Amino acid sequence: MSSRTSSVLLSSLLAAAMCASAADRIQPPKPTEEELSAYMPDGAKIETRLDADVTGDGMADVVFVAANDEVRVLRVMIAYVDEFNTGHEPIGEAAMEPYPLGSASLSVKKGVLLVEDLTGGTTAIQSLYRYRFDPKARRMRLIGDDVTLYSRTNAHDSTAISTNRLTGAQTVTRSVVGEDGYTDQPPQKKTVPTKPLYMEDAPMPAKTLDWGD
C-alpha cells in the first residue's frame, strides 16, 4: 500500500471516528427555567426536573413537571445537534393529577423514563408511569403504569391496577380494610388494547381507576 493511500485511509478513519463521537463531544447547553417557561402553562413553576439521556443518543435531555394553581404537566424536551444549531425540542407532554402530596419523582433506568407521583388528600392516588422513546415516531410511548387508590387513614378499601401497555395484560387487585388492616382479594386479570399510547394520550390515574368526576 502506498503512503498516499495510507494517508487517505487514515484520514477517512479519523473523520468517521470524529462523526461517531460527535454526540459524546457536543452537549447542548442546559436550558434555564426561563427558557423552558415557553413550554409551561401560564404562571407555572418547575416542580421537578431531570437532565438525563432519555433517547439513548448520549446527550442529556430535559424532563420536567411544571405546575400552577390549577394544572400540572409532564414535559419531555430532547437534545439535538445539527449542522447549524444545538438545543432541545419538545416531543411529549402529559397532564398530571393537580394536587400533589409532594414533588413528583423522575428517573431513567435502562432507557425507560419513570414518573412517580402521589396526589390527593386523605384519599390518595399513588402512580408509577413508564415511558420509552419511540425513534420512528419521535415520541414518548407509554409502556406501562401502576396506579393505586387508597385511604391514608384506612377509612376505605383500596384498588391497585397494574397495566402492561405492550402486551395488554392488566391486573386489578382490591384490598378490603378491616380491624387488622388491609386484606388483598384475589387479583382479576383483564386485557386492554395494545395500540401505541403516546405521552399526550396517557390516561390519568383517576381515569384508569374510574374514580372521581
DRENVO-787008 format. One line per 3 residues: number of its first residue (from 1); their letters; for each residue x, y, z of N, C-alpha, C, O. Coordinates in pm, whole numbers. Layout:
NUM	A	X Y Z X Y Z X Y Z X Y Z  ...
//
This chain:
1	MSS	86 -120 0 0 0 0 89 124 0 182 134 81  62 218 -90 142 339 -99 118 429 21 17 415 90  213 523 45 199 616 157 79 708 134 14 749 230
4	RTS	50 741 7 -64 828 -25 -195 759 11 -284 818 71  -204 630 -27 -325 552 4 -343 538 154 -454 549 204  -233 515 225 -239 502 371 -289 631 435 -368 628 529
7	SVL	-243 746 381 -284 875 435 -433 898 417 -501 945 508  -483 865 297 -624 883 267 -708 794 358 -811 837 411  -664 669 374 -738 575 460 -740 623 603 -843 615 670
10	LSS	-625 672 653 -617 721 790 -708 841 810 -774 853 913  -710 930 712 -797 1048 722 -943 1009 725 -1022 1067 800  -979 910 646 -1118 863 643 -1158 803 776 -1267 827 826
13	LLA	-1066 724 833 -1095 660 962 -1109 765 1072 -1197 754 1158  -1022 866 1068 -1029 971 1169 -1159 1051 1155 -1221 1086 1255  -1201 1079 1032 -1325 1153 1010 -1444 1074 1060 -1535 1130 1122
16	AAM	-1444 943 1033 -1554 858 1079 -1559 854 1231 -1667 857 1290  -1442 847 1293 -1437 843 1440 -1488 973 1499 -1558 973 1600  -1452 1085 1434 -1498 1214 1483 -1649 1226 1473 -1714 1278 1563
19	CAS	-1705 1176 1362 -1851 1181 1345 -1919 1091 1446 -2021 1128 1504  -1863 972 1467 -1924 876 1559 -1927 928 1701 -2017 896 1778  -1827 1010 1736 -1819 1057 1875 -1872 1198 1892 -1855 1258 1998
22	AAD	-1937 1252 1788 -1984 1390 1796 -2082 1410 1909 -2077 1511 1980  -2173 1313 1927 -2273 1326 2034 -2207 1323 2171 -2257 1382 2267  -2091 1251 2179 -2019 1245 2306 -1944 1375 2334 -1927 1414 2449
25	RIQ	-1900 1441 2227 -1819 1561 2245 -1903 1687 2259 -1863 1781 2327  -2021 1689 2194 -2103 1811 2191 -2228 1790 2274 -2305 1697 2249  -2248 1875 2370 -2369 1871 2453 -2438 2006 2446 -2377 2108 2478
28	PPK	-2564 2009 2405 -2634 2138 2406 -2637 2195 2547 -2648 2118 2643  -2629 2327 2563 -2635 2385 2698 -2769 2354 2763 -2872 2348 2695  -2768 2335 2894 -2892 2306 2965 -2982 2430 2964 -2938 2539 3002
31	PTE	-3106 2415 2920 -3195 2533 2917 -3229 2580 3058 -3242 2499 3150  -3243 2708 3073 -3280 2765 3202 -3431 2751 3221 -3504 2720 3128  -3477 2775 3345 -3621 2770 3371 -3693 2878 3290 -3805 2857 3245
34	EEL	-3628 2992 3272 -3690 3098 3193 -3708 3053 3049 -3812 3081 2988  -3609 2983 2994 -3620 2933 2857 -3727 2825 2845 -3797 2816 2744  -3741 2744 2949 -3842 2638 2948 -3983 2690 2972 -4081 2620 2945
37	SAY	-3994 2813 3022 -4126 2868 3056 -4218 2875 2934 -4341 2875 2949  -4160 2882 2814 -4242 2886 2692 -4318 2757 2671 -4415 2752 2595  -4275 2650 2740 -4339 2519 2725 -4419 2480 2850 -4452 2363 2870
40	MPD	-4449 2579 2933 -4524 2555 3055 -4659 2627 3050 -4676 2721 2972  -4755 2582 3133 -4879 2659 3146 -4849 2798 3200 -4746 2819 3265  -4937 2892 3174 -4917 3029 3221 -4898 3033 3373 -4975 2975 3448
43	GAK	-4794 3103 3415 -4769 3119 3558 -4715 2997 3628 -4707 2995 3751  -4679 2893 3553 -4631 2769 3616 -4484 2780 3656 -4408 2857 3599  -4448 2701 3755 -4310 2688 3800 -4269 2541 3792 -4354 2451 3798
46	IET	-4140 2518 3777 -4092 2380 3770 -4096 2318 3909 -4039 2370 4004  -4163 2206 3917 -4175 2130 4043 -4060 2030 4056 -4000 2016 4162  -4031 1963 3947 -3924 1862 3943 -3861 1865 3806 -3929 1880 3705
49	RLD	-3728 1849 3803 -3657 1849 3675 -3552 1739 3675 -3488 1711 3776  -3536 1676 3557 -3435 1573 3539 -3359 1601 3409 -3420 1616 3304  -3227 1610 3418 -3142 1622 3300 -3073 1489 3280 -2977 1457 3351
52	ADV	-3119 1411 3184 -3065 1276 3163 -3095 1232 3020 -3183 1287 2954  -3020 1133 2975 -3037 1081 2839 -3161 990 2834 -3162 881 2891  -3264 1036 2765 -3388 959 2751 -3390 883 2619 -3452 776 2610
55	TGD	-3325 935 2517 -3333 878 2382 -3222 777 2351 -3233 702 2254  -3116 773 2433 -3008 679 2409 -2902 728 2312 -2823 648 2263  -2900 859 2284 -2801 911 2190 -2678 971 2258 -2590 1025 2192
58	GMA	-2672 960 2391 -2557 1010 2463 -2566 1155 2506 -2476 1205 2574  -2674 1225 2467 -2690 1365 2505 -2795 1378 2615 -2889 1299 2622  -2777 1478 2699 -2868 1498 2812 -2996 1568 2766 -2993 1682 2719
61	DVV	-3107 1499 2780 -3238 1556 2751 -3292 1621 2879 -3229 1613 2984  -3406 1686 2869 -3466 1753 2984 -3609 1702 3003 -3690 1705 2911  -3638 1656 3123 -3773 1615 3160 -3812 1697 3283 -3734 1708 3377
64	FVA	-3933 1753 3282 -3973 1830 3398 -4123 1822 3421 -4201 1797 3329  -4161 1845 3545 -4301 1862 3582 -4317 2008 3621 -4242 2060 3704  -4416 2075 3561 -4443 2215 3592 -4588 2229 3635 -4675 2157 3588
67	AND	-4612 2324 3726 -4748 2339 3779 -4777 2484 3815 -4688 2559 3855  -4904 2521 3800 -4954 2644 3860 -5064 2606 3958 -5068 2491 4003  -5151 2697 3993 -5254 2666 4093 -5362 2573 4042 -5440 2520 4121
70	EVR	-5368 2551 3911 -5478 2474 3854 -5436 2348 3780 -5509 2249 3780  -5319 2350 3716 -5280 2236 3633 -5135 2197 3658 -5053 2278 3702  -5106 2070 3627 -4969 2018 3630 -4945 1944 3499 -5035 1877 3448
73	VLR	-4825 1957 3446 -4793 1887 3322 -4654 1824 3333 -4566 1874 3403  -4638 1715 3261 -4509 1649 3242 -4464 1681 3101 -4542 1667 3007  -4339 1722 3086 -4289 1761 2954 -4152 1698 2930 -4069 1692 3021
76	VMI	-4130 1650 2807 -4000 1595 2767 -3945 1678 2652 -4013 1701 2552  -3822 1722 2669 -3751 1800 2566 -3622 1723 2532 -3537 1703 2619  -3607 1681 2407 -3489 1603 2372 -3381 1692 2310 -3411 1789 2239
79	AYV	-3257 1657 2340 -3143 1733 2290 -3117 1702 2143 -3143 1591 2096  -3066 1802 2072 -3030 1779 1932 -2906 1862 1898 -2880 1968 1956  -2832 1810 1803 -2716 1880 1748 -2723 1860 1596 -2719 1747 1548
82	DEF	-2734 1970 1521 -2732 1958 1376 -2620 2045 1320 -2535 2095 1393  -2623 2063 1190 -2514 2135 1125 -2507 2281 1168 -2401 2344 1164  -2622 2335 1211 -2628 2478 1238 -2655 2513 1385 -2612 2618 1433
85	NTG	-2725 2426 1458 -2769 2461 1592 -2758 2345 1690 -2744 2229 1651  -2766 2380 1816 -2784 2280 1922 -2897 2331 2011 -2921 2452 2018  -2964 2241 2077 -3072 2283 2165 -3158 2166 2210 -3114 2051 2209
88	HEP	-3280 2196 2251 -3375 2096 2297 -3511 2123 2234 -3555 2238 2226  -3576 2017 2189 -3707 2032 2126 -3810 1946 2199 -3777 1837 2247  -3936 1994 2208 -4039 1919 2280 -4088 1800 2198 -4111 1812 2078
91	IGE	-4103 1685 2263 -4157 1568 2193 -4270 1502 2270 -4324 1401 2224  -4307 1555 2385 -4416 1491 2458 -4460 1573 2576 -4380 1639 2643  -4592 1569 2603 -4648 1636 2719 -4766 1554 2770 -4845 1503 2690
94	AAM	-4778 1542 2900 -4890 1468 2959 -4948 1548 3074 -4874 1608 3152  -5080 1547 3085 -5145 1608 3200 -5124 1520 3322 -5121 1397 3312  -5110 1584 3439 -5092 1510 3564 -5199 1553 3665 -5256 1661 3654
97	EPY	-5224 1466 3762 -5320 1500 3867 -5276 1631 3933 -5157 1649 3959  -5370 1722 3961 -5332 1859 4000 -5296 1883 4146 -5246 1990 4179  -5321 1787 4236 -5299 1816 4378 -5196 1719 4437 -5233 1617 4495
100	PLG	-5067 1751 4421 -4962 1659 4467 -4942 1662 4618 -4960 1765 4683  -4906 1547 4671 -4867 1537 4812 -4715 1530 4817 -4657 1437 4873  -4651 1629 4759 -4506 1630 4745 -4470 1635 4598 -4557 1620 4511
103	SAS	-4343 1656 4569 -4297 1667 4431 -4292 1530 4364 -4262 1430 4428  -4322 1528 4235 -4310 1405 4157 -4163 1363 4150 -4073 1445 4166  -4141 1234 4126 -4005 1180 4114 -3982 1137 3970 -4065 1068 3911
106	LSV	-3868 1179 3912 -3832 1144 3775 -3699 1072 3774 -3606 1110 3844  -3690 966 3694 -3564 893 3681 -3564 818 3548 -3669 797 3487  -3445 777 3504 -3430 697 3383 -3352 572 3419 -3242 579 3475
109	KKG	-3409 455 3387 -3344 328 3414 -3354 240 3291 -3463 208 3244  -3239 200 3239 -3232 113 3121 -3314 168 3005 -3385 95 2936  -3303 299 2984 -3370 362 2873 -3517 389 2892 -3586 429 2798
112	VLL	-3568 368 3013 -3710 389 3042 -3723 506 3138 -3658 510 3242  -3809 601 3103 -3839 714 3189 -3944 672 3291 -4052 626 3254  -3912 689 3419 -4003 654 3527 -4056 782 3591 -3979 871 3628
115	VED	-4188 789 3603 -4253 906 3662 -4337 858 3779 -4438 789 3760  -4296 895 3901 -4368 852 4021 -4436 974 4085 -4379 1082 4092  -4560 952 4131 -4637 1064 4181 -4733 1018 4291 -4776 902 4293
118	LTG	-4765 1109 4381 -4863 1084 4487 -4949 1208 4499 -4898 1318 4523  -5080 1191 4481 -5171 1306 4479 -5295 1277 4564 -5321 1163 4602  -5370 1385 4592 -5496 1370 4663 -5493 1432 4800 -5429 1535 4822
121	GTT	-5564 1367 4893 -5570 1414 5032 -5569 1293 5123 -5477 1212 5116  -5671 1280 5209 -5678 1159 5291 -5704 1037 5204 -5658 927 5235  -5777 1057 5094 -5784 956 4989 -5680 994 4884 -5685 1104 4828
124	AIQ	-5587 905 4857 -5473 939 4772 -5460 843 4655 -5511 731 4658  -5392 890 4552 -5359 807 4436 -5207 804 4420 -5143 908 4405  -5153 685 4424 -5009 666 4400 -4993 607 4260 -5064 514 4223
127	SLY	-4898 663 4184 -4884 617 4045 -4738 607 4005 -4652 681 4053  -4712 513 3914 -4581 496 3850 -4606 474 3702 -4668 375 3663  -4557 567 3619 -4572 557 3475 -4435 530 3412 -4334 586 3455
130	RYR	-4434 444 3309 -4310 410 3240 -4323 447 3092 -4416 403 3023  -4229 528 3045 -4229 572 2906 -4097 533 2840 -3991 532 2903  -4105 501 2710 -3983 473 2632 -3988 555 2503 -4094 569 2441
133	FDP	-3874 607 2463 -3866 685 2340 -3885 595 2219 -3820 492 2207  -3976 635 2129 -4001 565 2003 -3929 642 1893 -3976 749 1853  -3815 591 1843 -3735 668 1747 -3805 690 1614 -3782 792 1548
136	KAR	-3891 597 1572 -3961 615 1444 -4065 726 1455 -4075 811 1366  -4141 725 1562 -4244 827 1581 -4188 955 1642 -4251 1060 1638  -4066 944 1700 -4004 1055 1774 -4099 1107 1882 -4121 1228 1897
139	RMR	-4154 1012 1957 -4247 1044 2064 -4219 950 2181 -4151 849 2166  -4274 985 2296 -4257 903 2415 -4378 810 2427 -4492 855 2440  -4352 679 2423 -4460 580 2428 -4479 529 2571 -4383 497 2640
142	LIG	-4604 523 2614 -4637 466 2744 -4627 314 2732 -4698 254 2651  -4540 252 2813 -4525 107 2805 -4583 37 2927 -4601 -85 2926  -4614 113 3032 -4674 50 3149 -4706 152 3256 -4644 258 3264
145	DDV	-4805 119 3340 -4841 208 3450 -4902 128 3564 -4977 33 3543  -4869 170 3685 -4923 111 3808 -4988 224 3887 -4923 323 3920  -5116 208 3918 -5188 312 3992 -5263 248 4109 -5318 139 4096
148	TLY	-5264 317 4221 -5330 266 4342 -5410 376 4408 -5359 485 4431  -5535 347 4438 -5622 437 4514 -5636 380 4654 -5674 264 4670  -5607 461 4756 -5613 409 4893 -5644 522 4991 -5635 640 4957
151	SRT	-5679 485 5112 -5705 582 5218 -5583 593 5307 -5532 492 5356  -5535 713 5328 -5419 734 5414 -5456 718 5561 -5368 711 5648  -5586 713 5589 -5632 694 5728 -5703 559 5745 -5772 536 5844
154	NAH	-5686 470 5645 -5750 338 5648 -5902 347 5663 -5964 268 5735  -5961 446 5594 -6105 468 5606 -6186 388 5505 -6307 372 5523  -6122 339 5399 -6198 264 5298 -6105 166 5226 -5984 167 5245
157	DST	-6166 83 5141 -6091 -16 5066 -5996 51 4966 -6008 171 4938  -5903 -27 4912 -5810 25 4812 -5818 -58 4684 -5861 -173 4685  -5774 5 4575 -5771 -62 4445 -5637 -34 4379 -5593 80 4373
160	AIS	-5572 -139 4330 -5445 -126 4259 -5459 -186 4121 -5509 -298 4105  -5416 -111 4019 -5425 -158 3880 -5287 -148 3816 -5228 -41 3810  -5238 -262 3769 -5108 -266 3702 -5130 -306 3557 -5192 -408 3529
163	TNR	-5080 -224 3464 -5107 -245 3321 -4978 -248 3241 -4896 -157 3250  -4961 -354 3162 -4852 -361 3065 -4910 -318 2931 -4987 -392 2870  -4873 -199 2885 -4932 -144 2764 -4874 -206 2637 -4926 -181 2528
166	LTG	-4769 -286 2649 -4712 -355 2533 -4782 -487 2507 -4810 -522 2392  -4812 -561 2613 -4878 -692 2599 -5029 -683 2617 -5101 -773 2575  -5077 -576 2679 -5219 -562 2706 -5265 -629 2834 -5384 -629 2865
169	AQT	-5171 -687 2909 -5208 -756 3033 -5232 -655 3146 -5151 -565 3169  -5344 -671 3214 -5377 -582 3325 -5423 -664 3445 -5500 -759 3432  -5374 -626 3562 -5411 -694 3686 -5475 -594 3780 -5419 -488 3807
172	VTR	-5595 -628 3830 -5667 -542 3924 -5675 -614 4058 -5726 -725 4068  -5622 -548 4161 -5624 -607 4295 -5695 -514 4390 -5659 -397 4403  -5797 -565 4457 -5870 -486 4556 -5837 -537 4694 -5827 -658 4717
175	SVV	-5821 -444 4786 -5791 -479 4925 -5900 -423 5015 -5936 -305 5007  -5952 -509 5100 -6061 -471 5190 -6003 -435 5326 -5923 -510 5383  -6043 -318 5377 -5992 -274 5506 -6075 -334 5619 -6198 -341 5611
178	GED	-6008 -379 5723 -6073 -436 5840 -6002 -391 5967 -5918 -302 5963  -6036 -451 6075 -5976 -414 6203 -5826 -436 6205 -5753 -365 6274  -5779 -535 6129 -5637 -568 6129 -5563 -512 6008 -5452 -555 5977
181	GYT	-5625 -415 5939 -5561 -357 5821 -5624 -408 5693 -5739 -450 5691  -5546 -404 5585 -5598 -442 5454 -5579 -591 5426 -5478 -651 5464  -5678 -651 5359 -5671 -789 5314 -5690 -792 5164 -5794 -751 5113
184	DQP	-5589 -842 5092 -5598 -847 4946 -5700 -951 4901 -5707 -1061 4955  -5779 -914 4800 -5871 -1006 4737 -5801 -1072 4618 -5698 -1022 4572  -5855 -1184 4568 -5792 -1248 4451 -5782 -1150 4335 -5879 -1081 4303
187	PQK	-5666 -1142 4272 -5650 -1047 4161 -5735 -1085 4041 -5759 -1202 4014  -5781 -984 3970 -5857 -1003 3848 -5767 -974 3728 -5699 -872 3722  -5768 -1066 3633 -5688 -1048 3512 -5776 -994 3400 -5884 -1046 3373
190	KTV	-5728 -888 3336 -5801 -828 3226 -5706 -804 3109 -5585 -822 3120  -5765 -763 2997 -5685 -731 2878 -5727 -594 2826 -5846 -563 2815  -5628 -512 2793 -5654 -380 2736 -5592 -374 2597 -5505 -455 2565
193	PTK	-5636 -280 2512 -5578 -269 2377 -5427 -241 2382 -5377 -177 2474  -5358 -291 2281 -5212 -272 2274 -5172 -166 2170 -5054 -149 2142  -5269 -97 2114 -5238 12 2023 -5149 113 2095 -5177 147 2210
196	PLY	-5042 161 2029 -4949 251 2098 -5019 372 2160 -5100 440 2096  -4987 395 2285 -5035 513 2357 -4914 602 2382 -4820 562 2450  -4917 721 2327 -4807 813 2349 -4838 906 2465 -4951 912 2513
199	MED	-4739 978 2508 -4748 1057 2630 -4872 1147 2632 -4938 1161 2736  -4903 1209 2519 -5017 1301 2514 -5149 1231 2542 -5244 1293 2589  -5155 1101 2514 -5280 1025 2528 -5281 934 2650 -5374 855 2669
202	APM	-5178 943 2733 -5171 856 2851 -5287 886 2945 -5310 1002 2979  -5362 784 2987 -5475 809 3078 -5426 852 3215 -5329 798 3267  -5493 949 3273 -5458 991 3408 -5497 880 3506 -5588 802 3477
205	PAK	-5430 871 3619 -5458 763 3715 -5604 752 3753 -5658 641 3760  -5671 866 3778 -5811 863 3820 -5899 798 3713 -5997 730 3744  -5864 819 3585 -5943 759 3478 -5924 608 3476 -6020 532 3462
208	TLD	-5800 563 3491 -5773 419 3495 -5847 355 3611 -5900 244 3599  -5851 424 3723 -5919 373 3844 -6070 393 3840 -6141 340 3925  -6119 470 3741 -6261 503 3731 -6308 564 3862 -6407 521 3922
211	WGD	-6234 666 3905 -6264 730 4033 -6277 880 4014 -6200 940 3939  -6373 940 4081 -6392 1083 4073 -6479 1121 3955 -6548 1037 3898  -6475 1250 3920 -6557 1300 3808 -6506 1251 3674 -6563 1285 3571
//
